[in-house]
Amino acid sequence: MEREYLISKWLDNDLNNQELEAFKKLEDYDDLVKLSNSVKTFKAPDFDSSKELDRVLKTIQSTKKQSSWVKPFLRVAAILAICFSLYYYTTTIDTTITTEMAEKTTIELPDASTVSLNAKSFLAYNKKSWKNERHVELDGEAFFKVEKGSTFNVITKAGTVTVFGTQFNIKQRDHFFEVICYEGVVGVTFNSQLTKLKVGDSFLIIDGKKIAKEKENSPTPSWLNNESQFKSMPYKEVISEFERQYGVTIIANNIDTKQLFTGSFSHNNMNIALQSITLPLHVTYSKNNHTIILKRD
């Protein structure tokens, strides 16, 4: 059946069943139905099917002509939009590094500065904005070797550390914030107050209180050599660090965890490490899988 004949009868609502099936098989059937629905609103009382047929056919032809360039254009526009979105996402999202229990890692920043992350720590920075702003976010403990250049900021929950080119260690844990300068000068902003540290100087806050410390004589933090050292530190900090280095849980219900501890433990042998943190305080222990229970003698 001729296409124009079917469309004309369809507009006059005069299609039989056979003609209706043939009409539905037309390639532009969907377009005709959409156009018809929009036309019905403006249909005059005296409906002229011939004039309406001419108008519909012209509209369809116009639509087809447009589609020859509109559809490819829309495809290209969609691809460009996706590419732009991917570019924006990949260049603005932060690079993040996370270490788990008993894990350490060292990374190189875009300016060749290096950061060594201790166990159970998090670091984030943005590569795209690095040339303009050398900012990193830290949650945990890290040792920094910063190349000379623009201001370098380490942002933590407890405070911000600002340097230009130096080596320093930051430890930010629950209720614990410590910065030690190993080279150059470090600025520590805590509660809106700036403190400048020179080589060997420390800045320590425990439970919101500033603690005075002796001069640091070591060239680097002990944990880089798989050992944790403590000088007059609350025992709870020793326990927490032990848990991070060995991936265990320590129960110390009957132990005074506020007492001060001076000593160290190795990260390479848990049994020897346990003796290192218990014998000086006359504490015994028992192990059950990944749980260690401390007891007073």
C-alpha positions as CSV (number, residue, x, y, z in Angstrom):
1,M,0.0,0.0,0.0
2,E,1.2,3.5,-0.8
3,R,2.5,5.4,2.2
4,E,0.6,8.6,1.5
5,Y,-2.6,6.7,1.1
6,L,-2.3,5.0,4.5
7,I,-1.4,8.3,6.2
8,S,-4.4,10.0,4.6
9,K,-6.8,7.3,5.8
10,W,-5.2,7.3,9.2
11,L,-5.7,11.1,9.6
12,D,-9.4,10.5,8.7
13,N,-9.6,7.6,11.2
14,D,-10.7,5.4,8.2
15,L,-8.1,2.6,8.4
16,N,-9.4,-1.1,8.4
17,N,-7.5,-3.7,10.4
18,Q,-5.2,-4.7,7.5
19,E,-4.4,-1.1,6.6
20,L,-3.8,-0.3,10.3
21,E,-1.2,-3.1,10.5
22,A,0.5,-1.8,7.4
23,F,0.4,1.7,8.7
24,K,2.2,0.6,12.0
25,K,5.0,-0.9,10.0
26,L,5.9,2.5,8.4
27,E,9.4,3.5,9.5
28,D,8.2,6.9,10.7
29,Y,5.1,5.6,12.5
30,D,6.3,6.9,15.9
31,D,7.0,10.4,14.4
32,L,3.5,10.5,12.8
33,V,1.8,9.6,16.1
34,K,3.8,12.3,18.0
35,L,2.9,14.9,15.4
36,S,-0.7,13.9,15.4
37,N,-1.0,14.2,19.2
38,S,0.5,17.7,19.0
39,V,-1.8,18.7,16.2
40,K,-5.0,17.5,17.9
41,T,-4.8,20.5,20.3
42,F,-5.1,22.9,17.3
43,K,-7.6,20.9,15.2
44,A,-10.3,23.1,13.7
45,P,-14.0,22.0,13.7
46,D,-13.8,21.7,9.9
47,F,-10.9,19.3,9.4
48,D,-9.3,19.2,6.0
49,S,-7.4,15.9,5.7
50,S,-5.6,16.8,2.5
51,K,-4.1,20.0,3.9
52,E,-3.2,18.3,7.1
53,L,-1.5,15.5,5.2
54,D,0.6,18.0,3.2
55,R,1.6,19.8,6.5
56,V,2.5,16.5,8.2
57,L,4.6,15.2,5.3
58,K,6.5,18.5,5.1
59,T,7.2,18.4,8.8
60,I,8.4,14.8,8.6
61,Q,10.7,15.7,5.6
62,S,12.0,18.7,7.5
63,T,12.7,16.5,10.6
64,K,14.5,13.9,8.5
65,K,16.7,16.6,6.9
66,Q,17.6,18.0,10.2
67,S,18.3,14.5,11.7
68,S,20.9,14.0,9.0
69,W,23.2,16.5,10.8
70,V,21.5,16.8,14.2
71,K,21.9,13.2,15.3
72,P,25.7,13.1,14.5
73,F,26.1,16.4,16.2
74,L,24.3,15.2,19.3
75,R,26.5,12.1,19.3
76,V,29.7,14.2,19.1
77,A,28.3,16.5,21.8
78,A,27.6,13.6,24.1
79,I,31.1,12.2,23.6
80,L,32.6,15.6,24.3
81,A,30.5,16.0,27.5
82,I,31.6,12.6,28.7
83,C,35.3,13.3,28.0
84,F,35.1,16.7,29.7
85,S,33.4,15.1,32.7
86,L,36.1,12.4,32.9
87,Y,38.9,15.0,32.5
88,Y,37.4,17.2,35.2
89,Y,36.9,14.3,37.6
90,T,40.4,12.8,37.1
91,T,42.2,16.2,37.4
92,T,40.3,17.6,40.4
93,I,39.9,14.5,42.6
94,D,42.6,14.0,45.3
95,T,45.2,11.3,45.3
96,T,44.9,9.3,48.5
97,I,47.2,6.8,50.1
98,T,46.2,4.6,53.0
99,T,48.2,2.2,55.1
100,E,46.6,-0.6,57.1
101,M,47.7,-2.2,60.4
102,A,51.3,-3.4,60.3
103,E,51.9,-1.6,57.0
104,K,54.3,1.2,56.0
105,T,54.9,2.9,52.7
106,T,56.9,5.7,51.1
107,I,55.5,7.8,48.2
108,E,56.9,10.6,46.1
109,L,55.0,13.8,45.6
110,P,54.8,15.8,42.3
111,D,57.7,18.0,43.3
112,A,60.0,15.1,44.3
113,S,59.3,15.6,48.0
114,T,58.9,12.2,49.8
115,V,56.5,11.1,52.5
116,S,56.9,7.9,54.6
117,L,53.6,6.8,56.1
118,N,53.5,4.8,59.3
119,A,50.9,2.1,60.0
120,K,47.2,3.0,59.9
121,S,47.7,6.4,58.3
122,F,46.0,8.4,55.6
123,L,47.5,11.0,53.2
124,A,45.7,13.1,50.4
125,Y,46.9,15.7,47.9
126,N,45.9,17.2,44.6
127,K,48.2,16.8,41.6
128,K,46.5,19.5,39.4
129,S,46.9,22.3,42.0
130,W,50.2,21.2,43.3
131,K,52.3,23.8,41.4
132,N,50.2,26.6,43.0
133,E,49.5,25.0,46.4
134,R,51.7,22.3,48.0
135,H,49.0,21.1,50.5
136,V,48.6,17.6,51.9
137,E,46.1,16.2,54.4
138,L,47.4,13.8,57.0
139,D,45.6,11.5,59.5
140,G,48.1,9.3,61.3
141,E,51.9,9.5,61.3
142,A,54.3,10.5,58.5
143,F,57.9,11.6,58.0
144,F,58.4,14.3,55.3
145,K,61.4,15.2,53.2
146,V,60.3,18.4,51.5
147,E,62.1,19.9,48.5
148,K,62.7,23.6,48.5
149,G,60.0,25.7,46.8
150,S,56.7,27.4,47.7
151,T,55.1,27.0,51.1
152,F,54.4,23.3,52.0
153,N,51.4,22.8,54.3
154,V,50.5,19.6,56.1
155,I,46.9,19.9,57.4
156,T,45.8,17.7,60.2
157,K,42.7,17.6,62.5
158,A,44.8,18.9,65.3
159,G,46.8,21.7,63.5
160,T,48.7,22.8,60.5
161,V,52.4,22.4,59.9
162,T,54.1,24.9,57.4
163,V,57.5,24.5,55.9
164,F,59.6,25.5,52.8
165,G,62.2,22.8,52.6
166,T,63.0,20.6,55.5
167,Q,62.6,17.2,57.2
168,F,60.1,16.6,59.9
169,N,57.8,14.0,61.5
170,I,54.1,14.5,62.3
171,K,52.1,12.1,64.5
172,Q,48.4,12.9,64.8
173,R,46.3,10.4,66.6
174,D,43.3,10.5,68.9
175,H,44.1,13.2,71.5
176,F,47.7,13.1,70.4
177,F,49.6,15.6,68.2
178,E,53.4,15.7,67.9
179,V,55.7,17.4,65.4
180,I,59.5,16.9,65.5
181,C,61.9,19.0,63.3
182,Y,64.9,17.1,61.9
183,E,66.1,19.7,59.4
184,G,65.3,23.3,58.6
185,V,62.6,25.2,60.3
186,V,59.0,24.1,60.9
187,G,56.0,26.3,61.8
188,V,53.2,24.6,63.8
189,T,49.8,26.3,64.0
190,F,47.7,25.0,66.9
191,N,44.7,26.8,68.2
192,S,45.5,29.8,66.0
193,Q,48.9,30.2,67.6
194,L,52.2,29.7,65.6
195,T,55.2,27.9,67.1
196,K,58.5,27.7,65.2
197,L,60.6,24.6,65.6
198,K,64.3,24.4,64.8
199,V,66.3,21.2,64.4
200,G,65.7,18.9,67.3
201,D,62.7,20.8,68.7
202,S,59.4,19.1,69.3
203,F,55.8,20.2,69.7
204,L,53.7,17.8,71.7
205,I,50.0,18.0,72.7
206,I,48.4,15.1,74.7
207,D,44.8,15.3,75.7
208,G,44.7,19.0,74.9
209,K,47.8,19.8,77.0
210,K,51.1,21.0,75.8
211,I,54.0,18.7,77.0
212,A,57.6,19.8,77.2
213,K,60.1,17.4,75.6
214,E,63.9,17.0,75.6
215,K,65.9,17.8,72.4
216,E,65.7,15.2,69.7
217,N,69.1,13.9,68.8
218,S,68.2,11.1,66.3
219,P,68.6,12.0,62.6
220,T,65.2,10.4,61.7
221,P,62.2,8.9,63.5
222,S,62.8,5.4,65.0
223,W,59.8,3.9,63.3
224,L,61.5,4.2,59.9
225,N,63.9,1.6,61.2
226,N,61.0,-0.7,62.4
227,E,61.3,0.4,66.0
228,S,59.0,2.5,68.2
229,Q,60.7,4.5,71.0
230,F,59.1,6.3,73.9
231,K,60.3,8.8,76.4
232,S,58.0,9.4,79.4
233,M,54.9,8.6,77.3
234,P,51.6,7.5,78.7
235,Y,51.3,3.7,78.5
236,K,48.1,4.0,76.5
237,E,50.1,5.5,73.6
238,V,52.5,2.6,73.7
239,I,49.6,0.1,73.6
240,S,48.0,2.0,70.7
241,E,51.2,2.0,68.7
242,F,51.7,-1.7,69.4
243,E,48.2,-2.5,68.1
244,R,48.9,-0.5,64.9
245,Q,52.3,-2.2,64.2
246,Y,51.1,-5.8,64.9
247,G,47.4,-5.7,63.9
248,V,46.2,-6.9,67.3
249,T,43.8,-5.8,70.1
250,I,45.2,-5.3,73.6
251,I,43.0,-5.4,76.6
252,A,44.4,-3.6,79.7
253,N,41.4,-3.3,82.0
254,N,43.4,-3.6,85.3
255,I,46.4,-1.6,84.1
256,D,47.0,2.1,84.8
257,T,47.4,3.3,81.2
258,K,48.2,6.8,82.3
259,Q,51.5,5.8,83.9
260,L,54.6,7.0,81.9
261,F,56.7,4.6,79.9
262,T,60.3,4.9,78.7
263,G,61.5,2.3,76.4
264,S,61.0,0.8,72.9
265,F,59.8,-2.2,71.0
266,S,60.7,-3.8,67.7
267,H,58.3,-4.2,64.8
268,N,59.8,-7.5,63.6
269,N,59.1,-9.9,66.5
270,M,55.9,-9.7,68.4
271,N,56.9,-11.9,71.3
272,I,60.1,-9.9,72.0
273,A,58.2,-6.7,71.5
274,L,55.6,-7.8,74.1
275,Q,58.3,-8.5,76.6
276,S,59.8,-5.0,75.9
277,I,56.6,-3.2,76.9
278,T,55.5,-5.4,79.8
279,L,58.6,-6.5,81.8
280,P,59.6,-2.9,82.7
281,L,56.2,-2.3,84.3
282,H,55.9,-5.8,85.9
283,V,53.0,-6.7,83.6
284,T,52.2,-10.2,82.3
285,Y,50.1,-11.1,79.3
286,S,48.2,-13.9,77.6
287,K,47.4,-14.3,73.9
288,N,44.2,-15.5,72.2
289,N,44.4,-15.3,68.5
290,H,44.7,-11.6,67.7
291,T,43.8,-10.5,71.2
292,I,46.4,-9.8,74.0
293,I,45.3,-9.5,77.6
294,L,47.6,-7.6,80.0
295,K,47.6,-8.4,83.7
296,R,49.4,-7.0,86.7
297,D,51.7,-9.4,88.5
